[in-house]
Amino acid sequence: MQLGLVGLGRMGANMVRRLQRGGHKCTVFDLNAENVKKLVSEGAGGASSLEDLVKQLSKPRVFWEMVPSGKPN
């Protein structure tokens, strides 16, 4: 399965790792580009924006969002 994941904090990043170990293809985005870069080095696809993430996924697109409540940092 191909998934787009948004939010690569502790929970989101570990979810990407688990999904990839299970054979899923993950493309990731986070407001912190360093979080994206780290997971790209571990085999995920990286996106530079939400729009870029959408463009990289095949239809039907599946997104998983892991973000805390409140204003973005």
mmJSON file of the N, C-alpha and C atoms, coordinates in Angstrom:
{"data_MODEL":{"atom_site":{
"group_PDB":["ATOM","ATOM","ATOM","ATOM","ATOM","ATOM","ATOM","ATOM","ATOM","ATOM","ATOM","ATOM","ATOM","ATOM","ATOM","ATOM","ATOM","ATOM","ATOM","ATOM","ATOM","ATOM","ATOM","ATOM","ATOM","ATOM","ATOM","ATOM","ATOM","ATOM","ATOM","ATOM","ATOM","ATOM","ATOM","ATOM","ATOM","ATOM","ATOM","ATOM","ATOM","ATOM","ATOM","ATOM","ATOM","ATOM","ATOM","ATOM","ATOM","ATOM","ATOM","ATOM","ATOM","ATOM","ATOM","ATOM","ATOM","ATOM","ATOM","ATOM","ATOM","ATOM","ATOM","ATOM","ATOM","ATOM","ATOM","ATOM","ATOM","ATOM","ATOM","ATOM","ATOM","ATOM","ATOM","ATOM","ATOM","ATOM","ATOM","ATOM","ATOM","ATOM","ATOM","ATOM","ATOM","ATOM","ATOM","ATOM","ATOM","ATOM","ATOM","ATOM","ATOM","ATOM","ATOM","ATOM","ATOM","ATOM","ATOM","ATOM","ATOM","ATOM","ATOM","ATOM","ATOM","ATOM","ATOM","ATOM","ATOM","ATOM","ATOM","ATOM","ATOM","ATOM","ATOM","ATOM","ATOM","ATOM","ATOM","ATOM","ATOM","ATOM","ATOM","ATOM","ATOM","ATOM","ATOM","ATOM","ATOM","ATOM","ATOM","ATOM","ATOM","ATOM","ATOM","ATOM","ATOM","ATOM","ATOM","ATOM","ATOM","ATOM","ATOM","ATOM","ATOM","ATOM","ATOM","ATOM","ATOM","ATOM","ATOM","ATOM","ATOM","ATOM","ATOM","ATOM","ATOM","ATOM","ATOM","ATOM","ATOM","ATOM","ATOM","ATOM","ATOM","ATOM","ATOM","ATOM","ATOM","ATOM","ATOM","ATOM","ATOM","ATOM","ATOM","ATOM","ATOM","ATOM","ATOM","ATOM","ATOM","ATOM","ATOM","ATOM","ATOM","ATOM","ATOM","ATOM","ATOM","ATOM","ATOM","ATOM","ATOM","ATOM","ATOM","ATOM","ATOM","ATOM","ATOM","ATOM","ATOM","ATOM","ATOM","ATOM","ATOM","ATOM","ATOM","ATOM","ATOM","ATOM","ATOM","ATOM","ATOM","ATOM","ATOM","ATOM","ATOM","ATOM","ATOM"],
"id":[1,2,3,4,5,6,7,8,9,10,11,12,13,14,15,16,17,18,19,20,21,22,23,24,25,26,27,28,29,30,31,32,33,34,35,36,37,38,39,40,41,42,43,44,45,46,47,48,49,50,51,52,53,54,55,56,57,58,59,60,61,62,63,64,65,66,67,68,69,70,71,72,73,74,75,76,77,78,79,80,81,82,83,84,85,86,87,88,89,90,91,92,93,94,95,96,97,98,99,100,101,102,103,104,105,106,107,108,109,110,111,112,113,114,115,116,117,118,119,120,121,122,123,124,125,126,127,128,129,130,131,132,133,134,135,136,137,138,139,140,141,142,143,144,145,146,147,148,149,150,151,152,153,154,155,156,157,158,159,160,161,162,163,164,165,166,167,168,169,170,171,172,173,174,175,176,177,178,179,180,181,182,183,184,185,186,187,188,189,190,191,192,193,194,195,196,197,198,199,200,201,202,203,204,205,206,207,208,209,210,211,212,213,214,215,216,217,218,219],
"type_symbol":["N","C","C","N","C","C","N","C","C","N","C","C","N","C","C","N","C","C","N","C","C","N","C","C","N","C","C","N","C","C","N","C","C","N","C","C","N","C","C","N","C","C","N","C","C","N","C","C","N","C","C","N","C","C","N","C","C","N","C","C","N","C","C","N","C","C","N","C","C","N","C","C","N","C","C","N","C","C","N","C","C","N","C","C","N","C","C","N","C","C","N","C","C","N","C","C","N","C","C","N","C","C","N","C","C","N","C","C","N","C","C","N","C","C","N","C","C","N","C","C","N","C","C","N","C","C","N","C","C","N","C","C","N","C","C","N","C","C","N","C","C","N","C","C","N","C","C","N","C","C","N","C","C","N","C","C","N","C","C","N","C","C","N","C","C","N","C","C","N","C","C","N","C","C","N","C","C","N","C","C","N","C","C","N","C","C","N","C","C","N","C","C","N","C","C","N","C","C","N","C","C","N","C","C","N","C","C","N","C","C","N","C","C","N","C","C","N","C","C"],
"label_atom_id":["N","CA","C","N","CA","C","N","CA","C","N","CA","C","N","CA","C","N","CA","C","N","CA","C","N","CA","C","N","CA","C","N","CA","C","N","CA","C","N","CA","C","N","CA","C","N","CA","C","N","CA","C","N","CA","C","N","CA","C","N","CA","C","N","CA","C","N","CA","C","N","CA","C","N","CA","C","N","CA","C","N","CA","C","N","CA","C","N","CA","C","N","CA","C","N","CA","C","N","CA","C","N","CA","C","N","CA","C","N","CA","C","N","CA","C","N","CA","C","N","CA","C","N","CA","C","N","CA","C","N","CA","C","N","CA","C","N","CA","C","N","CA","C","N","CA","C","N","CA","C","N","CA","C","N","CA","C","N","CA","C","N","CA","C","N","CA","C","N","CA","C","N","CA","C","N","CA","C","N","CA","C","N","CA","C","N","CA","C","N","CA","C","N","CA","C","N","CA","C","N","CA","C","N","CA","C","N","CA","C","N","CA","C","N","CA","C","N","CA","C","N","CA","C","N","CA","C","N","CA","C","N","CA","C","N","CA","C","N","CA","C","N","CA","C","N","CA","C","N","CA","C","N","CA","C"],
"label_alt_id":[null,null,null,null,null,null,null,null,null,null,null,null,null,null,null,null,null,null,null,null,null,null,null,null,null,null,null,null,null,null,null,null,null,null,null,null,null,null,null,null,null,null,null,null,null,null,null,null,null,null,null,null,null,null,null,null,null,null,null,null,null,null,null,null,null,null,null,null,null,null,null,null,null,null,null,null,null,null,null,null,null,null,null,null,null,null,null,null,null,null,null,null,null,null,null,null,null,null,null,null,null,null,null,null,null,null,null,null,null,null,null,null,null,null,null,null,null,null,null,null,null,null,null,null,null,null,null,null,null,null,null,null,null,null,null,null,null,null,null,null,null,null,null,null,null,null,null,null,null,null,null,null,null,null,null,null,null,null,null,null,null,null,null,null,null,null,null,null,null,null,null,null,null,null,null,null,null,null,null,null,null,null,null,null,null,null,null,null,null,null,null,null,null,null,null,null,null,null,null,null,null,null,null,null,null,null,null,null,null,null,null,null,null,null,null,null,null,null,null],
"label_comp_id":["MET","MET","MET","GLN","GLN","GLN","LEU","LEU","LEU","GLY","GLY","GLY","LEU","LEU","LEU","VAL","VAL","VAL","GLY","GLY","GLY","LEU","LEU","LEU","GLY","GLY","GLY","ARG","ARG","ARG","MET","MET","MET","GLY","GLY","GLY","ALA","ALA","ALA","ASN","ASN","ASN","MET","MET","MET","VAL","VAL","VAL","ARG","ARG","ARG","ARG","ARG","ARG","LEU","LEU","LEU","GLN","GLN","GLN","ARG","ARG","ARG","GLY","GLY","GLY","GLY","GLY","GLY","HIS","HIS","HIS","LYS","LYS","LYS","CYS","CYS","CYS","THR","THR","THR","VAL","VAL","VAL","PHE","PHE","PHE","ASP","ASP","ASP","LEU","LEU","LEU","ASN","ASN","ASN","ALA","ALA","ALA","GLU","GLU","GLU","ASN","ASN","ASN","VAL","VAL","VAL","LYS","LYS","LYS","LYS","LYS","LYS","LEU","LEU","LEU","VAL","VAL","VAL","SER","SER","SER","GLU","GLU","GLU","GLY","GLY","GLY","ALA","ALA","ALA","GLY","GLY","GLY","GLY","GLY","GLY","ALA","ALA","ALA","SER","SER","SER","SER","SER","SER","LEU","LEU","LEU","GLU","GLU","GLU","ASP","ASP","ASP","LEU","LEU","LEU","VAL","VAL","VAL","LYS","LYS","LYS","GLN","GLN","GLN","LEU","LEU","LEU","SER","SER","SER","LYS","LYS","LYS","PRO","PRO","PRO","ARG","ARG","ARG","VAL","VAL","VAL","PHE","PHE","PHE","TRP","TRP","TRP","GLU","GLU","GLU","MET","MET","MET","VAL","VAL","VAL","PRO","PRO","PRO","SER","SER","SER","GLY","GLY","GLY","LYS","LYS","LYS","PRO","PRO","PRO","ASN","ASN","ASN"],
"label_asym_id":["A","A","A","A","A","A","A","A","A","A","A","A","A","A","A","A","A","A","A","A","A","A","A","A","A","A","A","A","A","A","A","A","A","A","A","A","A","A","A","A","A","A","A","A","A","A","A","A","A","A","A","A","A","A","A","A","A","A","A","A","A","A","A","A","A","A","A","A","A","A","A","A","A","A","A","A","A","A","A","A","A","A","A","A","A","A","A","A","A","A","A","A","A","A","A","A","A","A","A","A","A","A","A","A","A","A","A","A","A","A","A","A","A","A","A","A","A","A","A","A","A","A","A","A","A","A","A","A","A","A","A","A","A","A","A","A","A","A","A","A","A","A","A","A","A","A","A","A","A","A","A","A","A","A","A","A","A","A","A","A","A","A","A","A","A","A","A","A","A","A","A","A","A","A","A","A","A","A","A","A","A","A","A","A","A","A","A","A","A","A","A","A","A","A","A","A","A","A","A","A","A","A","A","A","A","A","A","A","A","A","A","A","A","A","A","A","A","A","A"],
"label_entity_id":["1","1","1","1","1","1","1","1","1","1","1","1","1","1","1","1","1","1","1","1","1","1","1","1","1","1","1","1","1","1","1","1","1","1","1","1","1","1","1","1","1","1","1","1","1","1","1","1","1","1","1","1","1","1","1","1","1","1","1","1","1","1","1","1","1","1","1","1","1","1","1","1","1","1","1","1","1","1","1","1","1","1","1","1","1","1","1","1","1","1","1","1","1","1","1","1","1","1","1","1","1","1","1","1","1","1","1","1","1","1","1","1","1","1","1","1","1","1","1","1","1","1","1","1","1","1","1","1","1","1","1","1","1","1","1","1","1","1","1","1","1","1","1","1","1","1","1","1","1","1","1","1","1","1","1","1","1","1","1","1","1","1","1","1","1","1","1","1","1","1","1","1","1","1","1","1","1","1","1","1","1","1","1","1","1","1","1","1","1","1","1","1","1","1","1","1","1","1","1","1","1","1","1","1","1","1","1","1","1","1","1","1","1","1","1","1","1","1","1"],
"label_seq_id":[1,1,1,2,2,2,3,3,3,4,4,4,5,5,5,6,6,6,7,7,7,8,8,8,9,9,9,10,10,10,11,11,11,12,12,12,13,13,13,14,14,14,15,15,15,16,16,16,17,17,17,18,18,18,19,19,19,20,20,20,21,21,21,22,22,22,23,23,23,24,24,24,25,25,25,26,26,26,27,27,27,28,28,28,29,29,29,30,30,30,31,31,31,32,32,32,33,33,33,34,34,34,35,35,35,36,36,36,37,37,37,38,38,38,39,39,39,40,40,40,41,41,41,42,42,42,43,43,43,44,44,44,45,45,45,46,46,46,47,47,47,48,48,48,49,49,49,50,50,50,51,51,51,52,52,52,53,53,53,54,54,54,55,55,55,56,56,56,57,57,57,58,58,58,59,59,59,60,60,60,61,61,61,62,62,62,63,63,63,64,64,64,65,65,65,66,66,66,67,67,67,68,68,68,69,69,69,70,70,70,71,71,71,72,72,72,73,73,73],
"pdbx_PDB_ins_code":[null,null,null,null,null,null,null,null,null,null,null,null,null,null,null,null,null,null,null,null,null,null,null,null,null,null,null,null,null,null,null,null,null,null,null,null,null,null,null,null,null,null,null,null,null,null,null,null,null,null,null,null,null,null,null,null,null,null,null,null,null,null,null,null,null,null,null,null,null,null,null,null,null,null,null,null,null,null,null,null,null,null,null,null,null,null,null,null,null,null,null,null,null,null,null,null,null,null,null,null,null,null,null,null,null,null,null,null,null,null,null,null,null,null,null,null,null,null,null,null,null,null,null,null,null,null,null,null,null,null,null,null,null,null,null,null,null,null,null,null,null,null,null,null,null,null,null,null,null,null,null,null,null,null,null,null,null,null,null,null,null,null,null,null,null,null,null,null,null,null,null,null,null,null,null,null,null,null,null,null,null,null,null,null,null,null,null,null,null,null,null,null,null,null,null,null,null,null,null,null,null,null,null,null,null,null,null,null,null,null,null,null,null,null,null,null,null,null,null],
"Cartn_x":[0.845,0.0,0.889,0.464,1.148,0.395,1.137,0.543,1.296,0.562,1.164,0.988,2.082,2.015,2.434,1.62,1.869,2.05,3.151,3.44,4.44,5.692,6.763,7.436,6.635,7.164,7.481,7.589,7.949,6.967,5.688,4.695,4.618,4.571,4.455,5.653,6.861,8.078,8.139,7.79,7.805,6.728,5.605,4.569,5.091,5.797,6.394,7.334,8.181,9.141,8.427,7.39,6.639,5.959,5.336,4.66,5.651,6.818,7.822,8.345,8.54,8.957,7.908,6.643,5.552,5.379,6.252,6.212,5.431,4.985,4.23,5.176,4.767,5.549,5.008,5.879,5.46,6.123,5.322,5.812,5.415,6.373,6.174,6.326,5.637,5.767,5.66,6.447,6.405,6.84,6.356,6.791,8.292,8.857,10.29,10.968,11.683,12.318,13.341,13.946,14.912,14.24,12.995,12.258,12.029,11.702,11.51,12.825,13.9,15.212,15.647,15.396,15.788,15.059,13.755,13.008,13.301,13.633,14.062,15.344,16.252,17.486,17.209,16.002,15.604,14.711,14.547,13.819,12.469,11.983,10.688,10.869,9.782,9.789,9.504,10.118,9.936,9.177,8.389,7.639,8.007,8.057,8.443,7.245,6.027,4.803,3.643,2.497,1.308,0.938,1.073,0.765,1.685,2.968,3.939,3.582,3.161,2.761,1.599,0.595,-0.568,-0.139,0.74,1.192,1.946,2.626,3.448,2.661,1.441,0.658,-0.271,-0.393,-1.32,-2.73,-3.715,-5.118,-5.477,-6.309,-6.886,-5.822,-5.744,-4.729,-5.151,-4.179,-4.423,-3.458,-4.014,-3.21,-3.409,-2.352,-2.404,-1.796,-2.539,-2.089,-1.847,-0.638,-0.25,0.237,-0.682,-0.294,-0.942,-0.236,-0.817,-1.883,-2.749,-3.754,-3.094,-3.733,-3.197,-2.518,-1.852,-1.178,0.073,0.405,1.649,2.869,3.928,5.186,6.021],
"Cartn_y":[-1.178,0.0,1.238,2.257,3.54,4.506,5.152,6.07,7.384,8.466,9.761,10.061,10.335,10.629,12.06,12.75,14.145,14.191,14.792,14.899,13.836,14.237,13.275,13.48,13.76,13.807,12.392,12.194,10.872,9.794,10.047,9.03,8.858,9.969,9.885,9.216,9.584,8.995,7.498,7.093,5.66,4.901,5.542,4.898,4.65,5.629,5.452,4.253,4.179,3.063,1.72,1.631,0.367,-0.003,0.98,0.719,0.257,0.894,0.498,-0.909,-1.252,-2.624,-3.631,-3.213,-4.08,-4.118,-3.436,-3.497,-2.383,-1.392,-0.282,0.807,1.512,2.615,3.907,4.637,5.862,7.085,8.1,9.406,10.354,11.171,11.916,13.422,14.169,15.622,16.073,17.094,17.718,19.17,20.05,21.446,21.576,20.633,20.607,19.742,20.388,19.672,18.637,18.848,17.874,16.538,16.583,15.343,14.573,15.282,14.641,14.033,14.808,14.351,13.068,12.994,11.81,10.566,10.681,9.507,9.161,10.15,9.864,9.015,9.333,8.552,7.12,6.892,5.548,4.858,5.469,4.796,5.363,6.346,6.953,7.924,8.225,9.291,10.594,11.671,12.949,13.942,14.785,15.846,17.182,18.216,19.54,20.386,19.924,20.64,19.661,20.091,19.231,19.009,20.059,19.946,18.93,18.972,18.024,16.608,16.441,15.124,14.567,15.384,14.956,14.516,15.281,14.969,13.644,13.283,12.073,10.788,10.892,9.694,9.331,8.034,7.534,7.508,7.635,7.536,6.075,5.734,6.605,6.928,8.177,8.64,8.345,7.886,7.59,8.44,9.212,10.069,9.667,9.766,9.535,10.772,11.42,12.658,12.451,12.791,12.656,14.014,14.851,16.183,16.478,17.233,17.602,18.663,18.788,19.841,21.193,22.248,23.59,24.132,25.263,25.925,25.154,25.14,24.473,25.231,24.504,25.12,25.568],
"Cartn_z":[0.0,0.0,0.0,-0.697,-0.721,0.192,1.105,2.069,2.093,2.318,2.581,4.053,4.743,6.171,6.438,7.223,7.588,9.094,9.531,10.96,11.369,11.484,11.72,13.067,14.077,15.436,15.893,17.168,17.686,17.219,17.374,16.98,15.471,14.732,13.287,12.628,13.072,12.504,12.781,13.997,14.316,13.542,13.274,12.468,11.052,10.488,9.157,9.165,10.159,10.243,10.319,11.136,11.255,9.94,9.308,8.034,6.97,6.913,5.925,6.201,7.465,7.795,7.347,7.344,6.912,5.4,4.667,3.21,2.538,3.289,2.708,2.219,1.175,0.62,1.221,1.915,2.591,1.961,1.728,1.314,2.426,2.878,4.119,3.938,4.83,4.891,6.342,6.674,7.993,7.821,8.681,8.626,8.893,9.613,9.888,8.82,7.901,6.786,7.265,8.432,8.955,9.268,9.741,10.01,8.716,7.652,6.346,5.88,5.968,5.499,6.208,7.514,8.277,7.783,7.546,7.096,5.639,4.836,3.459,3.5,4.422,4.551,5.003,5.55,5.99,4.973,3.785,2.711,2.341,3.066,2.722,1.562,0.881,-0.106,0.613,0.179,0.85,0.002,0.652,-0.019,0.619,-0.208,0.273,0.704,0.39,0.758,0.696,1.201,1.089,-0.369,-1.185,-2.604,-3.273,-2.923,-3.46,-3.03,-1.792,-1.292,-2.111,-2.358,-3.14,-4.536,-5.161,-6.524,-6.599,-5.513,-5.533,-5.315,-4.843,-4.538,-5.689,-5.918,-6.928,-6.366,-7.238,-6.814,-6.616,-5.672,-4.653,-3.604,-3.222,-2.281,-0.841,-0.062,1.35,2.174,3.116,3.986,5.43,6.194,7.629,8.265,9.148,9.75,11.236,11.679,13.085,13.573,13.973,14.421,15.774,16.614,17.908,17.734,18.7,18.639,18.875,18.451,18.661,17.418,17.576,16.459,16.073,14.76,14.336,14.833,15.076,15.536,14.364],
"occupancy":[1.0,1.0,1.0,1.0,1.0,1.0,1.0,1.0,1.0,1.0,1.0,1.0,1.0,1.0,1.0,1.0,1.0,1.0,1.0,1.0,1.0,1.0,1.0,1.0,1.0,1.0,1.0,1.0,1.0,1.0,1.0,1.0,1.0,1.0,1.0,1.0,1.0,1.0,1.0,1.0,1.0,1.0,1.0,1.0,1.0,1.0,1.0,1.0,1.0,1.0,1.0,1.0,1.0,1.0,1.0,1.0,1.0,1.0,1.0,1.0,1.0,1.0,1.0,1.0,1.0,1.0,1.0,1.0,1.0,1.0,1.0,1.0,1.0,1.0,1.0,1.0,1.0,1.0,1.0,1.0,1.0,1.0,1.0,1.0,1.0,1.0,1.0,1.0,1.0,1.0,1.0,1.0,1.0,1.0,1.0,1.0,1.0,1.0,1.0,1.0,1.0,1.0,1.0,1.0,1.0,1.0,1.0,1.0,1.0,1.0,1.0,1.0,1.0,1.0,1.0,1.0,1.0,1.0,1.0,1.0,1.0,1.0,1.0,1.0,1.0,1.0,1.0,1.0,1.0,1.0,1.0,1.0,1.0,1.0,1.0,1.0,1.0,1.0,1.0,1.0,1.0,1.0,1.0,1.0,1.0,1.0,1.0,1.0,1.0,1.0,1.0,1.0,1.0,1.0,1.0,1.0,1.0,1.0,1.0,1.0,1.0,1.0,1.0,1.0,1.0,1.0,1.0,1.0,1.0,1.0,1.0,1.0,1.0,1.0,1.0,1.0,1.0,1.0,1.0,1.0,1.0,1.0,1.0,1.0,1.0,1.0,1.0,1.0,1.0,1.0,1.0,1.0,1.0,1.0,1.0,1.0,1.0,1.0,1.0,1.0,1.0,1.0,1.0,1.0,1.0,1.0,1.0,1.0,1.0,1.0,1.0,1.0,1.0,1.0,1.0,1.0,1.0,1.0,1.0],
"B_iso_or_equiv":[0.0,0.0,0.0,0.0,0.0,0.0,0.0,0.0,0.0,0.0,0.0,0.0,0.0,0.0,0.0,0.0,0.0,0.0,0.0,0.0,0.0,0.0,0.0,0.0,0.0,0.0,0.0,0.0,0.0,0.0,0.0,0.0,0.0,0.0,0.0,0.0,0.0,0.0,0.0,0.0,0.0,0.0,0.0,0.0,0.0,0.0,0.0,0.0,0.0,0.0,0.0,0.0,0.0,0.0,0.0,0.0,0.0,0.0,0.0,0.0,0.0,0.0,0.0,0.0,0.0,0.0,0.0,0.0,0.0,0.0,0.0,0.0,0.0,0.0,0.0,0.0,0.0,0.0,0.0,0.0,0.0,0.0,0.0,0.0,0.0,0.0,0.0,0.0,0.0,0.0,0.0,0.0,0.0,0.0,0.0,0.0,0.0,0.0,0.0,0.0,0.0,0.0,0.0,0.0,0.0,0.0,0.0,0.0,0.0,0.0,0.0,0.0,0.0,0.0,0.0,0.0,0.0,0.0,0.0,0.0,0.0,0.0,0.0,0.0,0.0,0.0,0.0,0.0,0.0,0.0,0.0,0.0,0.0,0.0,0.0,0.0,0.0,0.0,0.0,0.0,0.0,0.0,0.0,0.0,0.0,0.0,0.0,0.0,0.0,0.0,0.0,0.0,0.0,0.0,0.0,0.0,0.0,0.0,0.0,0.0,0.0,0.0,0.0,0.0,0.0,0.0,0.0,0.0,0.0,0.0,0.0,0.0,0.0,0.0,0.0,0.0,0.0,0.0,0.0,0.0,0.0,0.0,0.0,0.0,0.0,0.0,0.0,0.0,0.0,0.0,0.0,0.0,0.0,0.0,0.0,0.0,0.0,0.0,0.0,0.0,0.0,0.0,0.0,0.0,0.0,0.0,0.0,0.0,0.0,0.0,0.0,0.0,0.0,0.0,0.0,0.0,0.0,0.0,0.0],
"pdbx_formal_charge":[null,null,null,null,null,null,null,null,null,null,null,null,null,null,null,null,null,null,null,null,null,null,null,null,null,null,null,null,null,null,null,null,null,null,null,null,null,null,null,null,null,null,null,null,null,null,null,null,null,null,null,null,null,null,null,null,null,null,null,null,null,null,null,null,null,null,null,null,null,null,null,null,null,null,null,null,null,null,null,null,null,null,null,null,null,null,null,null,null,null,null,null,null,null,null,null,null,null,null,null,null,null,null,null,null,null,null,null,null,null,null,null,null,null,null,null,null,null,null,null,null,null,null,null,null,null,null,null,null,null,null,null,null,null,null,null,null,null,null,null,null,null,null,null,null,null,null,null,null,null,null,null,null,null,null,null,null,null,null,null,null,null,null,null,null,null,null,null,null,null,null,null,null,null,null,null,null,null,null,null,null,null,null,null,null,null,null,null,null,null,null,null,null,null,null,null,null,null,null,null,null,null,null,null,null,null,null,null,null,null,null,null,null,null,null,null,null,null,null],
"auth_seq_id":[1,1,1,2,2,2,3,3,3,4,4,4,5,5,5,6,6,6,7,7,7,8,8,8,9,9,9,10,10,10,11,11,11,12,12,12,13,13,13,14,14,14,15,15,15,16,16,16,17,17,17,18,18,18,19,19,19,20,20,20,21,21,21,22,22,22,23,23,23,24,24,24,25,25,25,26,26,26,27,27,27,28,28,28,29,29,29,30,30,30,31,31,31,32,32,32,33,33,33,34,34,34,35,35,35,36,36,36,37,37,37,38,38,38,39,39,39,40,40,40,41,41,41,42,42,42,43,43,43,44,44,44,45,45,45,46,46,46,47,47,47,48,48,48,49,49,49,50,50,50,51,51,51,52,52,52,53,53,53,54,54,54,55,55,55,56,56,56,57,57,57,58,58,58,59,59,59,60,60,60,61,61,61,62,62,62,63,63,63,64,64,64,65,65,65,66,66,66,67,67,67,68,68,68,69,69,69,70,70,70,71,71,71,72,72,72,73,73,73],
"auth_comp_id":["MET","MET","MET","GLN","GLN","GLN","LEU","LEU","LEU","GLY","GLY","GLY","LEU","LEU","LEU","VAL","VAL","VAL","GLY","GLY","GLY","LEU","LEU","LEU","GLY","GLY","GLY","ARG","ARG","ARG","MET","MET","MET","GLY","GLY","GLY","ALA","ALA","ALA","ASN","ASN","ASN","MET","MET","MET","VAL","VAL","VAL","ARG","ARG","ARG","ARG","ARG","ARG","LEU","LEU","LEU","GLN","GLN","GLN","ARG","ARG","ARG","GLY","GLY","GLY","GLY","GLY","GLY","HIS","HIS","HIS","LYS","LYS","LYS","CYS","CYS","CYS","THR","THR","THR","VAL","VAL","VAL","PHE","PHE","PHE","ASP","ASP","ASP","LEU","LEU","LEU","ASN","ASN","ASN","ALA","ALA","ALA","GLU","GLU","GLU","ASN","ASN","ASN","VAL","VAL","VAL","LYS","LYS","LYS","LYS","LYS","LYS","LEU","LEU","LEU","VAL","VAL","VAL","SER","SER","SER","GLU","GLU","GLU","GLY","GLY","GLY","ALA","ALA","ALA","GLY","GLY","GLY","GLY","GLY","GLY","ALA","ALA","ALA","SER","SER","SER","SER","SER","SER","LEU","LEU","LEU","GLU","GLU","GLU","ASP","ASP","ASP","LEU","LEU","LEU","VAL","VAL","VAL","LYS","LYS","LYS","GLN","GLN","GLN","LEU","LEU","LEU","SER","SER","SER","LYS","LYS","LYS","PRO","PRO","PRO","ARG","ARG","ARG","VAL","VAL","VAL","PHE","PHE","PHE","TRP","TRP","TRP","GLU","GLU","GLU","MET","MET","MET","VAL","VAL","VAL","PRO","PRO","PRO","SER","SER","SER","GLY","GLY","GLY","LYS","LYS","LYS","PRO","PRO","PRO","ASN","ASN","ASN"],
"auth_asym_id":["A","A","A","A","A","A","A","A","A","A","A","A","A","A","A","A","A","A","A","A","A","A","A","A","A","A","A","A","A","A","A","A","A","A","A","A","A","A","A","A","A","A","A","A","A","A","A","A","A","A","A","A","A","A","A","A","A","A","A","A","A","A","A","A","A","A","A","A","A","A","A","A","A","A","A","A","A","A","A","A","A","A","A","A","A","A","A","A","A","A","A","A","A","A","A","A","A","A","A","A","A","A","A","A","A","A","A","A","A","A","A","A","A","A","A","A","A","A","A","A","A","A","A","A","A","A","A","A","A","A","A","A","A","A","A","A","A","A","A","A","A","A","A","A","A","A","A","A","A","A","A","A","A","A","A","A","A","A","A","A","A","A","A","A","A","A","A","A","A","A","A","A","A","A","A","A","A","A","A","A","A","A","A","A","A","A","A","A","A","A","A","A","A","A","A","A","A","A","A","A","A","A","A","A","A","A","A","A","A","A","A","A","A","A","A","A","A","A","A"],
"auth_atom_id":["N","CA","C","N","CA","C","N","CA","C","N","CA","C","N","CA","C","N","CA","C","N","CA","C","N","CA","C","N","CA","C","N","CA","C","N","CA","C","N","CA","C","N","CA","C","N","CA","C","N","CA","C","N","CA","C","N","CA","C","N","CA","C","N","CA","C","N","CA","C","N","CA","C","N","CA","C","N","CA","C","N","CA","C","N","CA","C","N","CA","C","N","CA","C","N","CA","C","N","CA","C","N","CA","C","N","CA","C","N","CA","C","N","CA","C","N","CA","C","N","CA","C","N","CA","C","N","CA","C","N","CA","C","N","CA","C","N","CA","C","N","CA","C","N","CA","C","N","CA","C","N","CA","C","N","CA","C","N","CA","C","N","CA","C","N","CA","C","N","CA","C","N","CA","C","N","CA","C","N","CA","C","N","CA","C","N","CA","C","N","CA","C","N","CA","C","N","CA","C","N","CA","C","N","CA","C","N","CA","C","N","CA","C","N","CA","C","N","CA","C","N","CA","C","N","CA","C","N","CA","C","N","CA","C","N","CA","C","N","CA","C","N","CA","C","N","CA","C","N","CA","C","N","CA","C"],
"pdbx_PDB_model_num":[1,1,1,1,1,1,1,1,1,1,1,1,1,1,1,1,1,1,1,1,1,1,1,1,1,1,1,1,1,1,1,1,1,1,1,1,1,1,1,1,1,1,1,1,1,1,1,1,1,1,1,1,1,1,1,1,1,1,1,1,1,1,1,1,1,1,1,1,1,1,1,1,1,1,1,1,1,1,1,1,1,1,1,1,1,1,1,1,1,1,1,1,1,1,1,1,1,1,1,1,1,1,1,1,1,1,1,1,1,1,1,1,1,1,1,1,1,1,1,1,1,1,1,1,1,1,1,1,1,1,1,1,1,1,1,1,1,1,1,1,1,1,1,1,1,1,1,1,1,1,1,1,1,1,1,1,1,1,1,1,1,1,1,1,1,1,1,1,1,1,1,1,1,1,1,1,1,1,1,1,1,1,1,1,1,1,1,1,1,1,1,1,1,1,1,1,1,1,1,1,1,1,1,1,1,1,1,1,1,1,1,1,1,1,1,1,1,1,1]
}}}
